[in-house]
Amino acid sequence: MNAPDISIIIVTWNGLSHLQRYLPGVCKYKTDQTEIIIADNHSTDGTGDWLAQYYPECKHVYLDDNYGYCGGNNRAATHARGDILLFLNNDVEVTPGWLSPVLQHFADHPDTAAVQPKLLDDTHRNYFEYAGAAGGYLDYYGYPFCRGRIFDSIEKDEGQYDAIADIHWASGAALAVRRTLFEELGGFDERFSFHMEEIDLCWRIRNRGHAVEFVPQSVIYHLGGGSLSSGSYRKWFYNYRNNLLMLVKNLPKRQAIRRILTRMTLDGFAGFYALLRLKPTEIIAILHAHFSFYRHLPSMLKTRKYEQARTSRYEPAQLMPYSIIYQYFIRRIKRFQDLPGDDQF
């Protein structure tokens, strides 16, 4: 089958240095069916002038404010013409031929709604990158982890995950999705602002009976940490709050209350552990996240009702049937390939 047209959307906010380093490769290795859209969240660092001078072929969508990852991508997507939208971070280095496997996979697999390439670390190039590695999963209580990365244990890429695979979520660093479905779902949920918005989107995709897949023949390198640095107050806040919002929104009815209460209890243990480590900033972030979650709960429950009505036609998307906290901290499993398989449950 012929490969579909694709629109690459890159959100930036005063990220000219990243664009100068990484955009040349994106332009060099695009296909004839590719358009590139720069979603500019009201940058003031000369991004527009630089694009006009050096890359006028890119569509520059200059927004009137900083709408973050979710809002910037949603607004830029309305300007896209491609059958496939590929949301790409501005700190990603692409490789020759990286688009062809993604596009061909969409062409050959009509049930596939979203695809992630292999994400390697731009700094340590033999290792997977934290944000997405070889595709993401969710444990029984909604904790995200990856093939190639569990918590802070990151594996070396030795070809152990070089097979196409069904995954639970694709990293927002390089997320390709069918445009019609993205529009049907209403795009990214802007209440998330930053962090886990792509996991929420992929969960909704799977709840509607579509596949999210990892395509290792496409390889990219991600720098990471530009918007929310590891260990920052904002990262902790969005991590804890958005995970709870995502569970409320997407868990099946018979599982939601028990799992959410368990997850909130685990957050309490995380706060106690932060206290033992003398991390007051993390404790405050967890408390702030929970109070913010309560404020957003009425709105999210309305959204849940809407989403559940559209999930009923399908089996709800399944999560992994174990606790990744137990596997990692009690059983000391550090590699995805050593986690229990389906045959053990």
Contacts in CASP RR format, 6 or more apart in sequence:
PFRMAT RR
TARGET T0000
AUTHOR 0000-0000-0000
METHOD contacts of the structure
MODEL  1
MNAPDISIIIVTWNGLSHLQRYLPGVCKYKTDQTEIIIADNHSTDGTGDW
LAQYYPECKHVYLDDNYGYCGGNNRAATHARGDILLFLNNDVEVTPGWLS
PVLQHFADHPDTAAVQPKLLDDTHRNYFEYAGAAGGYLDYYGYPFCRGRI
FDSIEKDEGQYDAIADIHWASGAALAVRRTLFEELGGFDERFSFHMEEID
LCWRIRNRGHAVEFVPQSVIYHLGGGSLSSGSYRKWFYNYRNNLLMLVKN
LPKRQAIRRILTRMTLDGFAGFYALLRLKPTEIIAILHAHFSFYRHLPSM
LKTRKYEQARTSRYEPAQLMPYSIIYQYFIRRIKRFQDLPGDDQF
1 107 0 8 1.000
1 108 0 8 1.000
2 107 0 8 1.000
3 31 0 8 1.000
3 33 0 8 1.000
3 100 0 8 1.000
3 103 0 8 1.000
3 104 0 8 1.000
3 106 0 8 1.000
3 107 0 8 1.000
4 33 0 8 1.000
4 82 0 8 1.000
4 83 0 8 1.000
4 84 0 8 1.000
4 103 0 8 1.000
4 106 0 8 1.000
4 107 0 8 1.000
5 33 0 8 1.000
5 34 0 8 1.000
5 35 0 8 1.000
5 81 0 8 1.000
5 82 0 8 1.000
5 83 0 8 1.000
5 84 0 8 1.000
6 31 0 8 1.000
6 33 0 8 1.000
6 34 0 8 1.000
6 35 0 8 1.000
6 82 0 8 1.000
6 83 0 8 1.000
6 84 0 8 1.000
6 85 0 8 1.000
6 86 0 8 1.000
6 99 0 8 1.000
6 102 0 8 1.000
6 103 0 8 1.000
6 176 0 8 1.000
7 34 0 8 1.000
7 35 0 8 1.000
7 36 0 8 1.000
7 37 0 8 1.000
7 77 0 8 1.000
7 80 0 8 1.000
7 81 0 8 1.000
7 82 0 8 1.000
7 84 0 8 1.000
7 85 0 8 1.000
7 86 0 8 1.000
7 179 0 8 1.000
8 26 0 8 1.000
8 30 0 8 1.000
8 34 0 8 1.000
8 35 0 8 1.000
8 36 0 8 1.000
8 37 0 8 1.000
8 86 0 8 1.000
8 88 0 8 1.000
9 37 0 8 1.000
9 39 0 8 1.000
9 73 0 8 1.000
9 76 0 8 1.000
9 77 0 8 1.000
9 80 0 8 1.000
9 85 0 8 1.000
9 86 0 8 1.000
9 87 0 8 1.000
9 88 0 8 1.000
10 19 0 8 1.000
10 23 0 8 1.000
10 26 0 8 1.000
10 36 0 8 1.000
10 37 0 8 1.000
10 38 0 8 1.000
10 39 0 8 1.000
10 88 0 8 1.000
10 89 0 8 1.000
10 90 0 8 1.000
11 39 0 8 1.000
11 41 0 8 1.000
11 68 0 8 1.000
11 69 0 8 1.000
11 72 0 8 1.000
11 73 0 8 1.000
11 76 0 8 1.000
11 87 0 8 1.000
11 89 0 8 1.000
11 90 0 8 1.000
12 18 0 8 1.000
12 19 0 8 1.000
12 38 0 8 1.000
12 39 0 8 1.000
12 40 0 8 1.000
12 41 0 8 1.000
12 43 0 8 1.000
12 47 0 8 1.000
12 90 0 8 1.000
13 40 0 8 1.000
13 41 0 8 1.000
13 42 0 8 1.000
13 43 0 8 1.000
13 66 0 8 1.000
13 68 0 8 1.000
14 43 0 8 1.000
14 44 0 8 1.000
14 45 0 8 1.000
14 47 0 8 1.000
15 43 0 8 1.000
15 45 0 8 1.000
15 47 0 8 1.000
15 90 0 8 1.000
16 43 0 8 1.000
16 45 0 8 1.000
16 46 0 8 1.000
16 47 0 8 1.000
16 50 0 8 1.000
18 90 0 8 1.000
18 91 0 8 1.000
18 223 0 8 1.000
19 38 0 8 1.000
19 47 0 8 1.000
19 50 0 8 1.000
19 51 0 8 1.000
19 90 0 8 1.000
20 50 0 8 1.000
21 91 0 8 1.000
22 90 0 8 1.000
22 91 0 8 1.000
22 92 0 8 1.000
22 93 0 8 1.000
22 94 0 8 1.000
23 36 0 8 1.000
23 55 0 8 1.000
23 58 0 8 1.000
23 90 0 8 1.000
25 93 0 8 1.000
25 94 0 8 1.000
26 36 0 8 1.000
26 88 0 8 1.000
26 92 0 8 1.000
26 94 0 8 1.000
27 36 0 8 1.000
27 55 0 8 1.000
27 57 0 8 1.000
27 58 0 8 1.000
29 94 0 8 1.000
29 95 0 8 1.000
29 96 0 8 1.000
29 97 0 8 1.000
29 98 0 8 1.000
29 99 0 8 1.000
30 36 0 8 1.000
30 99 0 8 1.000
31 99 0 8 1.000
31 100 0 8 1.000
31 103 0 8 1.000
33 103 0 8 1.000
34 99 0 8 1.000
35 59 0 8 1.000
35 80 0 8 1.000
35 81 0 8 1.000
35 82 0 8 1.000
36 55 0 8 1.000
36 57 0 8 1.000
36 58 0 8 1.000
36 59 0 8 1.000
37 58 0 8 1.000
37 59 0 8 1.000
37 61 0 8 1.000
37 76 0 8 1.000
37 79 0 8 1.000
37 80 0 8 1.000
38 47 0 8 1.000
38 51 0 8 1.000
38 58 0 8 1.000
38 59 0 8 1.000
38 60 0 8 1.000
38 61 0 8 1.000
38 76 0 8 1.000
39 61 0 8 1.000
39 63 0 8 1.000
39 72 0 8 1.000
39 73 0 8 1.000
39 75 0 8 1.000
39 76 0 8 1.000
40 47 0 8 1.000
40 48 0 8 1.000
40 60 0 8 1.000
40 61 0 8 1.000
40 62 0 8 1.000
40 63 0 8 1.000
41 63 0 8 1.000
41 65 0 8 1.000
41 66 0 8 1.000
41 67 0 8 1.000
41 68 0 8 1.000
41 72 0 8 1.000
42 62 0 8 1.000
42 63 0 8 1.000
42 64 0 8 1.000
42 65 0 8 1.000
42 66 0 8 1.000
48 60 0 8 1.000
48 62 0 8 1.000
51 58 0 8 1.000
51 60 0 8 1.000
52 60 0 8 1.000
59 79 0 8 1.000
61 75 0 8 1.000
61 76 0 8 1.000
61 79 0 8 1.000
63 72 0 8 1.000
63 75 0 8 1.000
67 74 0 8 1.000
67 75 0 8 1.000
67 190 0 8 1.000
68 193 0 8 1.000
68 194 0 8 1.000
69 172 0 8 1.000
69 188 0 8 1.000
69 193 0 8 1.000
69 194 0 8 1.000
69 197 0 8 1.000
69 227 0 8 1.000
70 188 0 8 1.000
70 189 0 8 1.000
70 190 0 8 1.000
70 192 0 8 1.000
70 193 0 8 1.000
70 194 0 8 1.000
70 197 0 8 1.000
71 188 0 8 1.000
71 190 0 8 1.000
73 87 0 8 1.000
73 187 0 8 1.000
73 188 0 8 1.000
74 186 0 8 1.000
74 187 0 8 1.000
74 188 0 8 1.000
74 190 0 8 1.000
77 85 0 8 1.000
77 179 0 8 1.000
77 182 0 8 1.000
77 183 0 8 1.000
77 187 0 8 1.000
80 179 0 8 1.000
82 179 0 8 1.000
83 106 0 8 1.000
83 178 0 8 1.000
83 179 0 8 1.000
83 180 0 8 1.000
84 102 0 8 1.000
84 103 0 8 1.000
84 106 0 8 1.000
84 176 0 8 1.000
84 177 0 8 1.000
84 178 0 8 1.000
84 179 0 8 1.000
85 176 0 8 1.000
85 177 0 8 1.000
85 178 0 8 1.000
85 179 0 8 1.000
85 182 0 8 1.000
86 99 0 8 1.000
86 102 0 8 1.000
86 174 0 8 1.000
86 175 0 8 1.000
86 176 0 8 1.000
86 177 0 8 1.000
87 172 0 8 1.000
87 174 0 8 1.000
87 175 0 8 1.000
87 176 0 8 1.000
87 177 0 8 1.000
87 198 0 8 1.000
88 94 0 8 1.000
88 173 0 8 1.000
88 174 0 8 1.000
89 172 0 8 1.000
89 173 0 8 1.000
89 174 0 8 1.000
89 222 0 8 1.000
89 224 0 8 1.000
91 122 0 8 1.000
91 222 0 8 1.000
91 223 0 8 1.000
91 224 0 8 1.000
91 225 0 8 1.000
91 226 0 8 1.000
92 122 0 8 1.000
92 173 0 8 1.000
92 174 0 8 1.000
92 220 0 8 1.000
92 221 0 8 1.000
92 222 0 8 1.000
92 223 0 8 1.000
93 122 0 8 1.000
93 220 0 8 1.000
93 221 0 8 1.000
93 222 0 8 1.000
93 223 0 8 1.000
94 220 0 8 1.000
95 219 0 8 1.000
95 220 0 8 1.000
95 221 0 8 1.000
97 218 0 8 1.000
98 117 0 8 1.000
98 218 0 8 1.000
98 219 0 8 1.000
98 220 0 8 1.000
99 218 0 8 1.000
100 218 0 8 1.000
101 117 0 8 1.000
101 215 0 8 1.000
101 217 0 8 1.000
101 218 0 8 1.000
102 115 0 8 1.000
102 117 0 8 1.000
102 176 0 8 1.000
102 215 0 8 1.000
102 218 0 8 1.000
105 112 0 8 1.000
105 115 0 8 1.000
105 164 0 8 1.000
105 213 0 8 1.000
105 215 0 8 1.000
106 112 0 8 1.000
106 115 0 8 1.000
106 176 0 8 1.000
106 178 0 8 1.000
109 211 0 8 1.000
109 213 0 8 1.000
111 210 0 8 1.000
111 211 0 8 1.000
112 210 0 8 1.000
112 211 0 8 1.000
112 212 0 8 1.000
112 213 0 8 1.000
113 177 0 8 1.000
113 178 0 8 1.000
113 181 0 8 1.000
113 205 0 8 1.000
113 210 0 8 1.000
113 211 0 8 1.000
113 212 0 8 1.000
114 170 0 8 1.000
114 175 0 8 1.000
114 176 0 8 1.000
114 177 0 8 1.000
114 178 0 8 1.000
114 201 0 8 1.000
114 202 0 8 1.000
114 205 0 8 1.000
114 210 0 8 1.000
114 211 0 8 1.000
114 212 0 8 1.000
114 213 0 8 1.000
115 170 0 8 1.000
115 176 0 8 1.000
115 177 0 8 1.000
115 212 0 8 1.000
115 213 0 8 1.000
115 214 0 8 1.000
115 215 0 8 1.000
115 218 0 8 1.000
116 132 0 8 1.000
116 135 0 8 1.000
116 136 0 8 1.000
116 167 0 8 1.000
116 170 0 8 1.000
116 171 0 8 1.000
116 174 0 8 1.000
116 175 0 8 1.000
116 176 0 8 1.000
116 212 0 8 1.000
116 213 0 8 1.000
116 214 0 8 1.000
116 215 0 8 1.000
117 174 0 8 1.000
117 215 0 8 1.000
117 216 0 8 1.000
117 218 0 8 1.000
117 219 0 8 1.000
117 220 0 8 1.000
118 128 0 8 1.000
118 134 0 8 1.000
118 157 0 8 1.000
118 161 0 8 1.000
118 162 0 8 1.000
118 214 0 8 1.000
118 215 0 8 1.000
118 216 0 8 1.000
118 218 0 8 1.000
118 219 0 8 1.000
118 220 0 8 1.000
119 128 0 8 1.000
119 129 0 8 1.000
119 131 0 8 1.000
119 132 0 8 1.000
119 133 0 8 1.000
119 134 0 8 1.000
119 135 0 8 1.000
119 171 0 8 1.000
119 173 0 8 1.000
119 174 0 8 1.000
119 220 0 8 1.000
119 221 0 8 1.000
119 222 0 8 1.000
120 126 0 8 1.000
120 127 0 8 1.000
120 128 0 8 1.000
120 129 0 8 1.000
120 157 0 8 1.000
120 219 0 8 1.000
120 220 0 8 1.000
120 221 0 8 1.000
120 222 0 8 1.000
121 127 0 8 1.000
121 128 0 8 1.000
121 129 0 8 1.000
121 130 0 8 1.000
121 154 0 8 1.000
121 221 0 8 1.000
121 222 0 8 1.000
122 129 0 8 1.000
122 221 0 8 1.000
122 222 0 8 1.000
122 223 0 8 1.000
122 224 0 8 1.000
123 223 0 8 1.000
125 221 0 8 1.000
126 156 0 8 1.000
126 157 0 8 1.000
127 154 0 8 1.000
127 155 0 8 1.000
127 156 0 8 1.000
127 157 0 8 1.000
128 134 0 8 1.000
128 146 0 8 1.000
128 148 0 8 1.000
128 149 0 8 1.000
128 154 0 8 1.000
128 155 0 8 1.000
128 156 0 8 1.000
128 157 0 8 1.000
129 149 0 8 1.000
129 154 0 8 1.000
129 173 0 8 1.000
129 221 0 8 1.000
129 222 0 8 1.000
129 224 0 8 1.000
130 146 0 8 1.000
130 149 0 8 1.000
130 154 0 8 1.000
130 224 0 8 1.000
130 230 0 8 1.000
131 171 0 8 1.000
131 172 0 8 1.000
131 173 0 8 1.000
131 222 0 8 1.000
131 224 0 8 1.000
132 146 0 8 1.000
132 149 0 8 1.000
132 170 0 8 1.000
132 171 0 8 1.000
132 173 0 8 1.000
132 222 0 8 1.000
133 146 0 8 1.000
133 147 0 8 1.000
133 148 0 8 1.000
133 149 0 8 1.000
133 154 0 8 1.000
133 155 0 8 1.000
133 161 0 8 1.000
133 171 0 8 1.000
134 146 0 8 1.000
134 147 0 8 1.000
134 148 0 8 1.000
134 161 0 8 1.000
134 165 0 8 1.000
134 214 0 8 1.000
134 216 0 8 1.000
134 336 0 8 1.000
135 146 0 8 1.000
135 147 0 8 1.000
135 165 0 8 1.000
135 167 0 8 1.000
135 169 0 8 1.000
135 170 0 8 1.000
135 171 0 8 1.000
135 214 0 8 1.000
136 144 0 8 1.000
136 145 0 8 1.000
136 146 0 8 1.000
136 147 0 8 1.000
136 167 0 8 1.000
136 168 0 8 1.000
136 169 0 8 1.000
136 170 0 8 1.000
136 171 0 8 1.000
136 214 0 8 1.000
137 144 0 8 1.000
137 145 0 8 1.000
137 146 0 8 1.000
137 147 0 8 1.000
137 167 0 8 1.000
137 168 0 8 1.000
137 169 0 8 1.000
137 319 0 8 1.000
137 320 0 8 1.000
137 336 0 8 1.000
138 144 0 8 1.000
138 145 0 8 1.000
138 168 0 8 1.000
138 169 0 8 1.000
138 199 0 8 1.000
138 203 0 8 1.000
138 319 0 8 1.000
138 320 0 8 1.000
139 145 0 8 1.000
139 319 0 8 1.000
139 320 0 8 1.000
139 322 0 8 1.000
139 323 0 8 1.000
139 324 0 8 1.000
139 325 0 8 1.000
140 259 0 8 1.000
140 319 0 8 1.000
140 320 0 8 1.000
140 321 0 8 1.000
140 322 0 8 1.000
140 323 0 8 1.000
141 259 0 8 1.000
141 262 0 8 1.000
141 263 0 8 1.000
141 266 0 8 1.000
141 323 0 8 1.000
141 325 0 8 1.000
142 243 0 8 1.000
142 246 0 8 1.000
142 247 0 8 1.000
142 259 0 8 1.000
142 263 0 8 1.000
142 319 0 8 1.000
143 243 0 8 1.000
143 323 0 8 1.000
143 324 0 8 1.000
143 325 0 8 1.000
144 169 0 8 1.000
144 196 0 8 1.000
144 199 0 8 1.000
144 243 0 8 1.000
145 151 0 8 1.000
145 324 0 8 1.000
145 336 0 8 1.000
146 336 0 8 1.000
147 161 0 8 1.000
147 165 0 8 1.000
147 167 0 8 1.000
147 214 0 8 1.000
147 336 0 8 1.000
147 337 0 8 1.000
148 154 0 8 1.000
148 155 0 8 1.000
148 161 0 8 1.000
148 335 0 8 1.000
148 336 0 8 1.000
149 155 0 8 1.000
149 336 0 8 1.000
150 324 0 8 1.000
150 327 0 8 1.000
150 328 0 8 1.000
150 333 0 8 1.000
150 334 0 8 1.000
150 335 0 8 1.000
150 336 0 8 1.000
150 339 0 8 1.000
151 324 0 8 1.000
151 328 0 8 1.000
153 328 0 8 1.000
153 334 0 8 1.000
153 335 0 8 1.000
155 335 0 8 1.000
155 336 0 8 1.000
159 216 0 8 1.000
160 337 0 8 1.000
161 214 0 8 1.000
161 216 0 8 1.000
161 336 0 8 1.000
161 337 0 8 1.000
162 216 0 8 1.000
163 216 0 8 1.000
164 213 0 8 1.000
164 214 0 8 1.000
164 215 0 8 1.000
164 216 0 8 1.000
165 213 0 8 1.000
165 214 0 8 1.000
166 211 0 8 1.000
166 212 0 8 1.000
166 213 0 8 1.000
166 214 0 8 1.000
167 212 0 8 1.000
167 213 0 8 1.000
167 214 0 8 1.000
168 199 0 8 1.000
168 202 0 8 1.000
168 203 0 8 1.000
168 206 0 8 1.000
168 212 0 8 1.000
168 317 0 8 1.000
168 319 0 8 1.000
168 320 0 8 1.000
169 198 0 8 1.000
169 199 0 8 1.000
169 202 0 8 1.000
169 203 0 8 1.000
169 212 0 8 1.000
170 176 0 8 1.000
170 198 0 8 1.000
170 202 0 8 1.000
170 212 0 8 1.000
170 214 0 8 1.000
171 198 0 8 1.000
171 222 0 8 1.000
172 197 0 8 1.000
172 198 0 8 1.000
173 220 0 8 1.000
173 222 0 8 1.000
173 224 0 8 1.000
174 220 0 8 1.000
174 222 0 8 1.000
175 198 0 8 1.000
175 201 0 8 1.000
175 202 0 8 1.000
177 201 0 8 1.000
177 205 0 8 1.000
181 205 0 8 1.000
181 208 0 8 1.000
181 210 0 8 1.000
182 201 0 8 1.000
185 201 0 8 1.000
185 204 0 8 1.000
185 205 0 8 1.000
187 201 0 8 1.000
188 197 0 8 1.000
188 198 0 8 1.000
188 200 0 8 1.000
188 201 0 8 1.000
189 197 0 8 1.000
189 200 0 8 1.000
189 201 0 8 1.000
189 249 0 8 1.000
189 303 0 8 1.000
191 245 0 8 1.000
191 296 0 8 1.000
191 299 0 8 1.000
191 300 0 8 1.000
192 200 0 8 1.000
192 238 0 8 1.000
192 242 0 8 1.000
192 245 0 8 1.000
192 246 0 8 1.000
193 238 0 8 1.000
193 242 0 8 1.000
194 227 0 8 1.000
194 228 0 8 1.000
194 234 0 8 1.000
194 238 0 8 1.000
195 228 0 8 1.000
195 235 0 8 1.000
195 238 0 8 1.000
195 239 0 8 1.000
195 242 0 8 1.000
196 238 0 8 1.000
196 239 0 8 1.000
196 242 0 8 1.000
196 243 0 8 1.000
196 246 0 8 1.000
197 242 0 8 1.000
199 246 0 8 1.000
200 242 0 8 1.000
200 245 0 8 1.000
200 246 0 8 1.000
200 249 0 8 1.000
200 250 0 8 1.000
202 212 0 8 1.000
203 246 0 8 1.000
203 249 0 8 1.000
203 250 0 8 1.000
203 317 0 8 1.000
204 250 0 8 1.000
204 307 0 8 1.000
205 212 0 8 1.000
206 212 0 8 1.000
206 317 0 8 1.000
207 250 0 8 1.000
207 307 0 8 1.000
207 310 0 8 1.000
207 311 0 8 1.000
207 314 0 8 1.000
207 316 0 8 1.000
207 317 0 8 1.000
208 310 0 8 1.000
208 311 0 8 1.000
208 313 0 8 1.000
208 314 0 8 1.000
209 314 0 8 1.000
209 315 0 8 1.000
209 317 0 8 1.000
228 234 0 8 1.000
228 235 0 8 1.000
228 238 0 8 1.000
229 235 0 8 1.000
231 282 0 8 1.000
233 281 0 8 1.000
233 282 0 8 1.000
233 284 0 8 1.000
233 285 0 8 1.000
236 281 0 8 1.000
236 282 0 8 1.000
236 285 0 8 1.000
236 286 0 8 1.000
236 289 0 8 1.000
237 285 0 8 1.000
237 288 0 8 1.000
237 289 0 8 1.000
237 292 0 8 1.000
238 289 0 8 1.000
239 289 0 8 1.000
240 267 0 8 1.000
240 270 0 8 1.000
240 285 0 8 1.000
240 286 0 8 1.000
240 289 0 8 1.000
240 290 0 8 1.000
240 293 0 8 1.000
241 288 0 8 1.000
241 289 0 8 1.000
241 290 0 8 1.000
241 292 0 8 1.000
241 293 0 8 1.000
241 296 0 8 1.000
243 263 0 8 1.000
244 260 0 8 1.000
244 263 0 8 1.000
244 264 0 8 1.000
244 267 0 8 1.000
244 289 0 8 1.000
244 290 0 8 1.000
244 293 0 8 1.000
245 293 0 8 1.000
245 296 0 8 1.000
245 300 0 8 1.000
247 256 0 8 1.000
247 259 0 8 1.000
247 260 0 8 1.000
247 263 0 8 1.000
248 256 0 8 1.000
248 260 0 8 1.000
248 297 0 8 1.000
248 300 0 8 1.000
248 301 0 8 1.000
248 304 0 8 1.000
249 300 0 8 1.000
249 303 0 8 1.000
249 304 0 8 1.000
249 307 0 8 1.000
250 304 0 8 1.000
250 307 0 8 1.000
250 317 0 8 1.000
251 259 0 8 1.000
251 260 0 8 1.000
251 316 0 8 1.000
252 311 0 8 1.000
252 316 0 8 1.000
253 308 0 8 1.000
264 290 0 8 1.000
266 325 0 8 1.000
267 286 0 8 1.000
267 289 0 8 1.000
267 290 0 8 1.000
268 286 0 8 1.000
270 282 0 8 1.000
270 286 0 8 1.000
271 282 0 8 1.000
271 283 0 8 1.000
271 286 0 8 1.000
274 280 0 8 1.000
274 282 0 8 1.000
274 283 0 8 1.000
274 286 0 8 1.000
275 283 0 8 1.000
320 339 0 8 1.000
321 342 0 8 1.000
321 345 0 8 1.000
322 339 0 8 1.000
322 340 0 8 1.000
322 345 0 8 1.000
324 339 0 8 1.000
327 333 0 8 1.000
327 339 0 8 1.000
327 340 0 8 1.000
328 334 0 8 1.000
333 339 0 8 1.000
END
